[in-house]
Amino acid sequence: MNSFLTALFSGTAQGAIYALVSLGLVLVWRGAGIVNFAQMGQAMFTTYIASQLIQHNYSYWSAFVIALVSGAVLGALVDLGLMRPLTSRKNSQLLNSQSMRTTIPVIASLGILGVLKALAGILWAGEERGFPSPVAPNAIKIGSTNLAITGFDLFVIGVVFLTLVLTTIFFTKTGMGLAMRASALNPEVTRLSGIKVGSVRTLGWAISGTASSLAGLLVTPRTNLSPNTLDLLLIIGFTAAVVGGLSSLAGSVLGGFILGYVISFVNVYSAPENVFIAILAFLLLALFIRPQGILGSKEVRNV
Amino acid sequence: MLEITDLVTEFDSVKALNGITFQAKPGLITTVIGANGAGKSTLLRTISGLERPTTGSIKWFDQELTHKSVEAIVRSGIAQVPEGHAVISQLSVAENIELGGLFRRRIARGDLAIATREVYELFPILYERRNEPAGSLSGGERQMLAISRALVSRPKLLLLDEPSLGLAPLISAQIINIVNQLCRSTGLTVLLVEQNANTALAVADHGILLSLGKVVADLPAKIMIADSSLRAAYLGY
């Protein structure tokens, strides 16, 4: 019973982080049609910024907020500085073919990932360092019994839950949220409604940057911080996004949590070294049963 | 007044529009007719900024539209209802309508509410189905929704791309009639692209006949509808 609860709680806490990563990936995918491989590089970079600030005696919370803001700025910069000029080039032979138009930005995102890792190496010597958590990582006690959940787990679940609620309100209740959904679904009709689809897309990059920056802040107290720590998170987040159906925001979150449970149950009931096989098997199984993802919709082509 | 002068739009050096010149007078319905591939849709897409012209100019009264962005053109009062009942199927009916007025929600919140009420009065069926996804609507209702989305932006010039395409004759007549009434009662200028020449000419004030990217006739609608040789030569009936 106790190991079941351990798996359940740690799965929820891990799943919450995967959900954030997956959400960030899907936001950019829906808006721009790009799988952003630089996403966790951006998160790594902003977490280093937070870590630097904390070392220079800033409080955890001010570093936390500054990291989130830099996540947004970095995301917007990637779009404005690289993706937009890359995809809007007219009369380029290379960009005339559809396959190159979708491939080039993905390769470019790998380039950004490389640059960010190199920069982190230059600026912070690429050292592995710890990252603090605002709450004690001890198990919560009721009387003298240890519960299977730590204060930090609760903190992670709470922060992610709050983020998801705010994101949902933003997308369903605000005009800007409607503009973002519309731009992703049908850019042409949205432009014909007088909405600047380019700016909306940049906002998508910024929100994605913030979400992944938050994921970085929440995962590093457990894993430590180095230029390569977050690579694994991208793979899991991407799997979650695919399982959830790349085009669905709710699906991406659901996929994140499901993957969290898969990983944590395999960890508890099997062995940690089986986690990767489990992820792969789960991905294949999910794609086999529902190729469009849990909440993804089949692409309908009008002829 | 919409003034199109020597407009050329090319796709891979094929001239879809090959030097188009005509004018659409304010408060009237001007219809652009022609066979498939005559360049009708390209003309509307060039006016609304979705396609870039190689040469020529598009003017709406004193405003030069030729190199403005799509969003800027919409914001200056020119709304296009694209071909194929273009609504966003995954969004609700109400959200599709809201989308049309989103860009002016800060400057004209009060008027937006009025404009929304007006389109619901114009198309009561949309009000009944406002919470359903637009994808569940019939073809005619989708066309009504696409027109409503354009109307809440309070356009002065409405560009309609084949509103009757794929609709039953009765429904398409109903939609064309509503557009006609709108034009007469509000002074809206309408540029109506149609393949169904008879329906369009019946309500229009002026007709422009396109063939292979060129204007081959520019006549009052009444005269064009009576000219059977013109129709036989360019429309095939």
Chai-1 contact restraints between the chains, C-beta under 6 A:
chainA,res_idxA,chainB,res_idxB,connection_type,confidence,min_distance_angstrom,max_distance_angstrom,comment,restraint_id
A,G175,B,L102,contact,1.0,0.0,6.0,A-B,restraint_1
A,G175,B,R105,contact,1.0,0.0,6.0,A-B,restraint_2
A,L178,B,E95,contact,1.0,0.0,6.0,A-B,restraint_3
A,A179,B,L102,contact,1.0,0.0,6.0,A-B,restraint_4
A,A182,B,I88,contact,1.0,0.0,6.0,A-B,restraint_5
A,A182,B,L99,contact,1.0,0.0,6.0,A-B,restraint_6
A,L185,B,I88,contact,1.0,0.0,6.0,A-B,restraint_7
A,L185,B,Q90,contact,1.0,0.0,6.0,A-B,restraint_8
A,N186,B,I88,contact,1.0,0.0,6.0,A-B,restraint_9
A,V189,B,A86,contact,1.0,0.0,6.0,A-B,restraint_10
A,V189,B,I88,contact,1.0,0.0,6.0,A-B,restraint_11
A,R191,B,V70,contact,1.0,0.0,6.0,A-B,restraint_12
A,L192,B,Q80,contact,1.0,0.0,6.0,A-B,restraint_13
A,S193,B,L99,contact,1.0,0.0,6.0,A-B,restraint_14
A,S193,B,G100,contact,1.0,0.0,6.0,A-B,restraint_15
A,G194,B,E71,contact,1.0,0.0,6.0,A-B,restraint_16
A,G194,B,V74,contact,1.0,0.0,6.0,A-B,restraint_17
A,G194,B,R75,contact,1.0,0.0,6.0,A-B,restraint_18
A,G194,B,F103,contact,1.0,0.0,6.0,A-B,restraint_19
A,I195,B,F103,contact,1.0,0.0,6.0,A-B,restraint_20
A,K196,B,E71,contact,1.0,0.0,6.0,A-B,restraint_21
